[in-house]
């Protein structure tokens, strides 16, 4: 009887322990970290499962915004396979303001990410929170080698006092998305003009007004307002770059973008604001935008009118293509009017002067380089990860996932041949940005200036002069030349 009892007990014990024994590999692949929304980790020996750092392993926290976790999965696995003992834990954010606030607060507390994305316009405000590339890094990247490897926008933004503060995965820039069908059927040209004068003529021909609430059967271009155009401020910045506007005095303590201009001529900055807002003012022949055309889906701004075939051209970054594609799919599901995705084309950002006459070309660059927090416990591993993620091989994988134009000079030729995204790659070499001391404040100030003009509350000269005074105040506060309690009128 006793023997039978022990046999039964042994069988039960084997049955209970068998799953653990047979799944020994699971011990190497722990469950995902719990209770941390948006967090995931990868390890090379757990390709389809998330992993947490084990005993003795170095864990790097990598924060990013907008991209998908899958956009980095292959690269992270490859890095970890070459760097045994290092585990990358990722955390994605979707809201840009929440992202910036989280990073600032966590780093101030000595916590937060080791590696993270930072918008290129944030560098002047936050670079002291960052660790520049150490001189003893195994893979040396001097300032000179950086300039040879990456495009001008990155060298202007990320090299401070001859120290490298970050490395870009892409150089996003502005281009024109257009509906090929309208150009094919309504114009003799098959694409948007390379010049703003030509664009104005095309817009005047394409635009068809009616008595609908939107006031347009077809608008030629989404441009001129700040309240219902996603990249309005960046478009204005691009025009300022084209006009050769000087933004600051030599000490960078005062804004001067409303000043200058020959005798009897308006200042270049005023010319840029005048051109931008002219597309939303009925006094101009090429007027084609208003406040009601986006009323069908206000939160989607210019994307919804473009998807519904109500506007022929919009200006945006590479990711706008995905938004258009998603918008078309949404319209299809609801049985609503939409354009055909195959009719979406992309053309370079228009210029003031033709390529044969111009000494330069311009478009605006907006991108998120990878940087290392000054508070990291593992500076060498963190910078090794950044250098790996911006290598040619890793960026090739990133491009296939995101179609964002390369940041590297040695990758441009192949990407320029892409029928949709080639225009962005072509422009990467001459895309530019300028120093922004407080991106949130600048956006509000320039948005107000644009709206003052289109609502006939101020002339372009008056609106830009007010913006200049406010931004000078912001600069002085950022540099400690004015008290933090100073009211800049924002």
DADA-V147151 format. One record per residue. N is the residue number from 1. RES is the residue in one letter. PHI is phi in whole degrees, 0 to 359 (NA if undefined). NEAR is the number of other C-alpha atoms within 12 Angstrom. Layout:
BEGIN
n->[N:N]
res->[RES:RES]
phi->[PHI:PHI]
near->[NEAR:NEAR]
END
This chain:
BEGIN
n->[1:2:3:4:5:6:7:8:9:10:11:12:13:14:15:16:17:18:19:20:21:22:23:24:25:26:27:28:29:30:31:32:33:34:35:36:37:38:39:40:41:42:43:44:45:46:47:48:49:50:51:52:53:54:55:56:57:58:59:60:61:62:63:64:65:66:67:68:69:70:71:72:73:74:75:76:77:78:79:80:81:82:83:84:85:86:87:88:89:90:91:92:93:94:95:96:97:98:99:100:101:102:103:104:105:106:107:108:109:110:111:112:113:114:115:116:117:118:119:120:121:122:123:124:125:126:127:128:129:130:131:132:133:134:135:136:137:138:139:140:141:142:143:144:145:146:147:148:149:150:151:152:153:154:155:156:157:158:159:160:161:162:163:164:165:166:167:168:169:170:171:172:173:174:175:176:177:178:179:180:181:182:183:184:185:186:187:188:189:190:191:192:193:194:195:196:197:198:199:200:201:202:203:204:205:206:207:208:209:210:211:212:213:214:215:216:217:218:219:220:221:222:223:224:225:226:227:228:229:230:231:232:233:234:235:236:237:238:239:240:241:242:243:244:245:246:247:248:249:250:251:252:253:254:255:256:257:258:259:260:261:262:263:264:265:266:267:268:269:270:271:272:273:274:275:276:277:278:279:280:281:282:283:284:285:286:287:288:289:290:291:292:293:294:295:296:297:298:299:300:301:302:303:304:305:306:307:308:309:310:311:312:313:314:315:316:317:318:319:320:321:322:323:324:325:326:327:328:329:330:331:332:333:334:335:336:337:338:339:340:341:342:343:344:345:346:347:348:349:350:351:352:353:354:355:356:357:358:359:360:361:362:363:364:365:366:367:368:369:370:371:372:373:374:375:376:377:378:379:380:381:382:383:384:385:386:387:388:389:390:391:392:393:394:395:396:397:398:399:400:401:402:403:404:405:406:407:408:409:410:411:412:413:414:415:416:417:418:419:420:421:422:423:424:425:426:427:428:429:430:431:432:433:434:435:436:437:438:439:440:441:442:443:444:445:446:447:448:449:450:451:452:453:454:455:456:457:458:459:460:461:462:463:464:465:466:467:468:469:470:471:472:473:474:475:476:477:478:479:480:481:482:483:484:485:486:487:488:489:490]
res->[X:X:X:X:X:X:X:X:X:X:X:X:X:X:X:X:X:X:X:X:X:X:X:X:X:X:X:X:X:X:X:X:X:X:X:X:X:X:X:X:X:X:X:X:X:X:X:X:X:X:X:X:X:X:X:X:X:X:X:X:X:X:X:X:X:X:X:X:X:X:X:X:X:X:X:X:X:X:X:X:X:X:X:X:X:X:X:X:X:X:X:X:X:X:X:X:X:X:X:X:X:X:X:X:X:X:X:X:X:X:X:X:X:X:X:X:X:X:X:X:X:X:X:X:X:X:X:X:X:X:X:X:X:X:X:X:X:X:X:X:X:X:X:X:X:X:X:X:X:X:X:X:X:X:X:X:X:X:X:X:X:X:X:X:X:X:X:X:X:X:X:X:X:X:X:X:X:X:X:X:X:X:X:X:X:X:X:X:X:X:X:X:X:X:X:X:X:X:X:X:X:X:X:X:X:X:X:X:X:X:X:X:X:X:X:X:X:X:X:X:X:X:X:X:X:X:X:X:X:X:X:X:X:X:X:X:X:X:X:X:X:X:X:X:X:X:X:X:X:X:X:X:X:X:X:X:X:X:X:X:X:X:X:X:X:X:X:X:X:X:X:X:X:X:X:X:X:X:X:X:X:X:X:X:X:X:X:X:X:X:X:X:X:X:X:X:X:X:X:X:X:X:X:X:X:X:X:X:X:X:X:X:X:X:X:X:X:X:X:X:X:X:X:X:X:X:X:X:X:X:X:X:X:X:X:X:X:X:X:X:X:X:X:X:X:X:X:X:X:X:X:X:X:X:X:X:X:X:X:X:X:X:X:X:X:X:X:X:X:X:X:X:X:X:X:X:X:X:X:X:X:X:X:X:X:X:X:X:X:X:X:X:X:X:X:X:X:X:X:X:X:X:X:X:X:X:X:X:X:X:X:X:X:X:X:X:X:X:X:X:X:X:X:X:X:X:X:X:X:X:X:X:X:X:X:X:X:X:X:X:X:X:X:X:X:X:X:X:X:X:X:X:X:X:X:X:X:X:X:X:X:X:X:X:X:X:X:X:X:X:X:X:X:X:X:X:X:X:X:X:X:X:X:X:X:X:X:X:X:X]
phi->[NA:295:298:299:297:293:297:297:297:296:298:295:295:296:297:288:273:305:302:292:293:287:249:305:294:297:297:278:237:297:289:299:301:261:63:234:304:78:256:210:228:235:218:299:274:231:296:244:229:281:224:248:295:263:298:82:271:266:253:252:270:242:258:213:229:76:296:267:303:295:296:245:299:297:293:294:299:295:297:292:293:269:230:303:94:248:241:259:251:252:218:261:236:249:265:295:292:297:297:298:298:297:296:300:294:290:294:299:267:76:237:81:282:271:236:205:275:224:293:301:282:274:304:301:276:239:296:289:273:253:258:291:301:295:292:264:298:307:260:288:229:288:299:293:294:301:296:285:268:249:282:302:304:291:294:292:273:254:257:235:54:64:245:273:255:184:225:270:271:208:235:295:211:276:215:258:268:220:267:301:298:291:291:291:265:247:230:280:280:261:200:298:296:282:242:295:297:292:300:299:293:296:298:299:285:288:290:234:269:209:260:290:304:281:71:227:284:209:261:289:208:275:194:118:242:254:273:223:229:301:249:304:293:294:296:298:302:299:295:297:297:296:281:72:291:270:273:224:285:298:274:56:246:212:279:227:290:264:262:90:99:291:301:84:240:284:295:305:296:293:299:295:294:298:297:300:286:300:287:242:245:295:286:258:299:267:301:209:215:212:272:261:293:261:295:296:210:304:292:269:51:285:295:296:301:294:297:276:81:265:219:273:221:225:246:190:267:307:292:296:299:296:295:295:301:295:297:297:297:295:295:298:297:270:71:260:298:201:274:268:301:292:270:273:239:229:236:300:295:297:243:281:231:296:300:286:257:284:266:205:233:219:210:266:259:221:202:236:291:272:227:243:290:297:272:299:274:232:298:294:293:296:288:296:295:298:295:295:292:254:286:300:296:295:288:297:295:299:296:298:277:244:62:276:296:298:263:259:294:277:241:286:301:295:290:294:275:295:295:259:263:299:298:291:296:301:275:302:288:240:293:222:224:216:293:240:274:201:301:297:295:300:301:294:295:287:299:297:298:299:294:299:290:288:264:58:265:199:283:304:298:294:296:287:295:297:298:298:296:293:289:302:298:298:300:298:293:297:266:74:272:221:296:297:274:300:270:269:74:273]
near->[7:8:9:10:11:12:13:14:14:15:14:13:15:15:14:13:14:14:14:14:14:13:13:13:14:18:18:20:24:25:20:23:21:14:8:13:13:22:26:36:41:41:40:29:26:27:22:20:23:31:33:34:28:20:11:11:19:25:33:42:39:39:40:37:30:24:28:21:30:25:28:37:31:27:34:42:33:27:33:34:20:19:23:22:22:34:39:45:38:40:35:31:26:18:14:23:18:16:25:30:17:24:38:28:16:23:26:19:14:17:20:31:43:42:46:45:41:42:41:41:35:37:37:28:27:30:29:20:31:38:33:37:37:27:18:14:21:18:20:18:32:27:27:15:19:34:26:18:29:41:38:29:40:46:37:31:41:42:33:22:14:21:26:39:44:47:50:48:46:47:46:45:45:48:45:42:43:47:40:30:25:35:29:18:16:22:25:17:20:21:33:39:30:27:28:29:19:22:40:30:26:34:39:28:27:36:33:28:25:15:12:14:15:24:24:29:24:33:41:44:48:48:47:44:43:37:35:33:38:32:36:37:39:40:43:42:41:39:36:35:32:36:33:28:29:27:34:24:18:10:13:25:25:28:33:30:38:36:29:25:20:9:8:7:13:24:29:31:39:40:31:35:51:36:36:44:45:38:36:39:28:20:13:21:22:34:37:46:47:37:29:24:40:32:21:22:21:18:15:24:34:45:44:38:42:46:41:34:36:38:44:50:45:47:43:41:44:38:32:38:33:24:24:37:25:21:31:30:22:19:25:18:12:11:11:17:20:30:32:24:29:18:30:34:35:39:39:41:42:35:37:32:21:20:15:12:11:14:14:21:31:39:44:43:47:44:41:35:41:42:48:44:41:34:28:30:22:27:30:30:34:42:40:35:42:40:36:31:40:38:31:25:22:32:37:31:25:31:36:20:22:28:33:45:48:49:49:38:34:22:30:32:20:20:30:26:16:22:19:32:40:30:39:46:43:38:44:47:38:35:44:37:40:35:31:31:32:29:31:22:28:33:29:24:31:40:36:33:43:45:35:31:32:35:24:19:15:22:25:35:30:26:32:39:29:31:40:36:30:33:39:38:33:37:36:26:24:27:20:14:17:17:15:15:14:18:16:25:19:23]
END
